[in-house]
Amino acid sequence: MILASFQVFLLIFINSPAAGFIRFCYFPGWAFNRNSSFARFDVKNVDPDICTHLVYAFGKIDPVTSLLTATNDTHYRLFTAMKSQNSELKTLLSLGGETDHGDGFVAASKDDAQAVRFASQTVTFLREYQFDGLDIDWEYPTGNTSVNFLRLLNSLRKSFDADSRSPKLLLTIAAPVGTFIPYFNNSEIYRLVDYASLMTYDFVDTRYSEVTNFNSPLYSRDNPTFNQEFSTNWTVSAYKNIGLPLNKMLVGVTGVGKWLVLNDTSRSEPGSPIVTRSLRNSSDYFVVGGMAYPEAKWAKSNGLAGIMMWSLDQDDFSGLGCQQGTYPLMKAVKRITETPRTETTSQSPNGGSNHQRYNVLHILSIVLVVITLL
């Protein structure tokens, strides 16, 4: 009877919603310097309760020492002090970014000795400023530098695991989409990290496409006009096949919309040609952002670890823009991800539907309990 009770408890646990859906939100450390008071964004504007993880973008690797150096000592301390308002909040420091050329990462991991030195100093640095982890946003380790990337992650993982202090330091990465995915085609990367944030929030880019499309489409279109690889579902499936577990995967969302320039002013539907080199005979086209809610719902129903928001200042943090209160996007994400998981027949990166998978688990529960009682 005790065994039967334990079996029932175990199966109830298996069928329960995944706990701790992550809302991993980037804070742009430069936004407090903006000229416009409407757009100026600082630590005081952050709601410490809407995200589970807040990530300061960006820290810096000193070009001389190849070690971490503080870009804004006071800002770091104000940022991590937000944990006093929410004891469950985690704060991380991110390195890299779109405008970083990766030279600091290469120097910090030029050989095993330097990588160990960097990792050891990083632990001291993070503890000093009370960060809970490090996020690596290297765009992108290619060719020979892919060796540096693995060396860096290995050294950081070992140093973080060796540090006996609590809480354990987190190691996360930002992972690219589209043509850059092959640079991250190594399952060893995902063994070393706690989470990987997929940058599925910016598929509208003239570097990748010459037609209008949604900024962050959930599914690929059948129309051959659109690149089939430019969707969240396709990207999640690709990373799963590489070896990134769903429970380490964060789907990228944004609050940003984009202005594009139409090549033909009489066409404004998705798939319309956009100007990439010439502005003659053109008109503007606005791609609406703010699709974080359905992507978060999809991520939760498909068993992903959570979502990544790039970035908090792109939500209506003041409440003056949308007149729907502060942080309408992230509050919507929080509401949907804190409710019990429901059955769904949506397309899943695992194949089949969630509805079918839940039914199988329920049937398995009954069968195993009966067998145990016998």
ChimeraX attribute file (.defattr): number of C-alpha atoms within 10 A of each C-alpha:
attribute: neighborCount
match mode: 1-to-1
recipient: residues
	/A:1	8
	/A:2	8
	/A:3	11
	/A:4	16
	/A:5	12
	/A:6	12
	/A:7	17
	/A:8	17
	/A:9	11
	/A:10	13
	/A:11	17
	/A:12	14
	/A:13	11
	/A:14	13
	/A:15	13
	/A:16	11
	/A:17	17
	/A:18	16
	/A:19	11
	/A:20	11
	/A:21	21
	/A:22	21
	/A:23	23
	/A:24	26
	/A:25	26
	/A:26	23
	/A:27	25
	/A:28	19
	/A:29	20
	/A:30	13
	/A:31	14
	/A:32	16
	/A:33	12
	/A:34	12
	/A:35	9
	/A:36	9
	/A:37	9
	/A:38	11
	/A:39	16
	/A:40	15
	/A:41	23
	/A:42	19
	/A:43	19
	/A:44	11
	/A:45	14
	/A:46	20
	/A:47	15
	/A:48	21
	/A:49	16
	/A:50	20
	/A:51	25
	/A:52	19
	/A:53	21
	/A:54	28
	/A:55	29
	/A:56	24
	/A:57	20
	/A:58	21
	/A:59	20
	/A:60	19
	/A:61	21
	/A:62	15
	/A:63	14
	/A:64	8
	/A:65	12
	/A:66	21
	/A:67	22
	/A:68	21
	/A:69	15
	/A:70	15
	/A:71	14
	/A:72	10
	/A:73	10
	/A:74	10
	/A:75	15
	/A:76	20
	/A:77	14
	/A:78	14
	/A:79	25
	/A:80	22
	/A:81	16
	/A:82	20
	/A:83	18
	/A:84	10
	/A:85	11
	/A:86	13
	/A:87	10
	/A:88	12
	/A:89	18
	/A:90	23
	/A:91	26
	/A:92	27
	/A:93	26
	/A:94	23
	/A:95	22
	/A:96	23
	/A:97	17
	/A:98	10
	/A:99	7
	/A:100	16
	/A:101	14
	/A:102	20
	/A:103	14
	/A:104	22
	/A:105	27
	/A:106	21
	/A:107	20
	/A:108	28
	/A:109	25
	/A:110	18
	/A:111	14
	/A:112	15
	/A:113	12
	/A:114	18
	/A:115	25
	/A:116	20
	/A:117	17
	/A:118	24
	/A:119	25
	/A:120	19
	/A:121	16
	/A:122	20
	/A:123	20
	/A:124	13
	/A:125	16
	/A:126	18
	/A:127	14
	/A:128	10
	/A:129	18
	/A:130	18
	/A:131	25
	/A:132	23
	/A:133	24
	/A:134	24
	/A:135	25
	/A:136	22
	/A:137	24
	/A:138	23
	/A:139	18
	/A:140	22
	/A:141	20
	/A:142	14
	/A:143	9
	/A:144	9
	/A:145	18
	/A:146	16
	/A:147	15
	/A:148	22
	/A:149	22
	/A:150	17
	/A:151	20
	/A:152	24
	/A:153	24
	/A:154	21
	/A:155	22
	/A:156	27
	/A:157	19
	/A:158	14
	/A:159	20
	/A:160	21
	/A:161	13
	/A:162	12
	/A:163	14
	/A:164	10
	/A:165	10
	/A:166	7
	/A:167	10
	/A:168	13
	/A:169	24
	/A:170	20
	/A:171	21
	/A:172	23
	/A:173	21
	/A:174	21
	/A:175	24
	/A:176	21
	/A:177	23
	/A:178	18
	/A:179	10
	/A:180	14
	/A:181	16
	/A:182	14
	/A:183	16
	/A:184	20
	/A:185	16
	/A:186	15
	/A:187	15
	/A:188	15
	/A:189	17
	/A:190	22
	/A:191	16
	/A:192	17
	/A:193	20
	/A:194	17
	/A:195	26
	/A:196	29
	/A:197	24
	/A:198	23
	/A:199	23
	/A:200	29
	/A:201	26
	/A:202	21
	/A:203	22
	/A:204	22
	/A:205	15
	/A:206	14
	/A:207	8
	/A:208	12
	/A:209	18
	/A:210	19
	/A:211	23
	/A:212	24
	/A:213	21
	/A:214	21
	/A:215	25
	/A:216	27
	/A:217	20
	/A:218	19
	/A:219	15
	/A:220	17
	/A:221	14
	/A:222	9
	/A:223	9
	/A:224	9
	/A:225	14
	/A:226	17
	/A:227	17
	/A:228	15
	/A:229	17
	/A:230	27
	/A:231	23
	/A:232	27
	/A:233	21
	/A:234	20
	/A:235	25
	/A:236	25
	/A:237	16
	/A:238	19
	/A:239	25
	/A:240	16
	/A:241	14
	/A:242	17
	/A:243	15
	/A:244	23
	/A:245	19
	/A:246	21
	/A:247	16
	/A:248	18
	/A:249	26
	/A:250	28
	/A:251	27
	/A:252	27
	/A:253	29
	/A:254	26
	/A:255	23
	/A:256	19
	/A:257	18
	/A:258	15
	/A:259	12
	/A:260	21
	/A:261	21
	/A:262	25
	/A:263	22
	/A:264	15
	/A:265	15
	/A:266	10
	/A:267	14
	/A:268	17
	/A:269	11
	/A:270	13
	/A:271	17
	/A:272	19
	/A:273	20
	/A:274	25
	/A:275	21
	/A:276	16
	/A:277	7
	/A:278	10
	/A:279	12
	/A:280	11
	/A:281	11
	/A:282	16
	/A:283	18
	/A:284	15
	/A:285	18
	/A:286	14
	/A:287	17
	/A:288	14
	/A:289	19
	/A:290	18
	/A:291	21
	/A:292	22
	/A:293	20
	/A:294	15
	/A:295	22
	/A:296	28
	/A:297	19
	/A:298	21
	/A:299	24
	/A:300	23
	/A:301	22
	/A:302	20
	/A:303	21
	/A:304	21
	/A:305	24
	/A:306	27
	/A:307	27
	/A:308	30
	/A:309	28
	/A:310	23
	/A:311	19
	/A:312	25
	/A:313	24
	/A:314	20
	/A:315	23
	/A:316	20
	/A:317	22
	/A:318	20
	/A:319	13
	/A:320	11
	/A:321	12
	/A:322	13
	/A:323	10
	/A:324	12
	/A:325	13
	/A:326	19
	/A:327	22
	/A:328	20
	/A:329	22
	/A:330	25
	/A:331	17
	/A:332	15
	/A:333	22
	/A:334	21
	/A:335	12
	/A:336	16
	/A:337	24
	/A:338	13
	/A:339	9
	/A:340	13
	/A:341	17
	/A:342	12
	/A:343	14
	/A:344	16
	/A:345	12
	/A:346	13
	/A:347	14
	/A:348	18
	/A:349	20
	/A:350	15
	/A:351	9
	/A:352	12
	/A:353	16
	/A:354	20
	/A:355	14
	/A:356	12
	/A:357	15
	/A:358	15
	/A:359	13
	/A:360	11
	/A:361	15
	/A:362	14
	/A:363	10
	/A:364	13
	/A:365	18
	/A:366	12
	/A:367	11
	/A:368	15
	/A:369	17
	/A:370	11
	/A:371	9
	/A:372	13
	/A:373	12
	/A:374	7
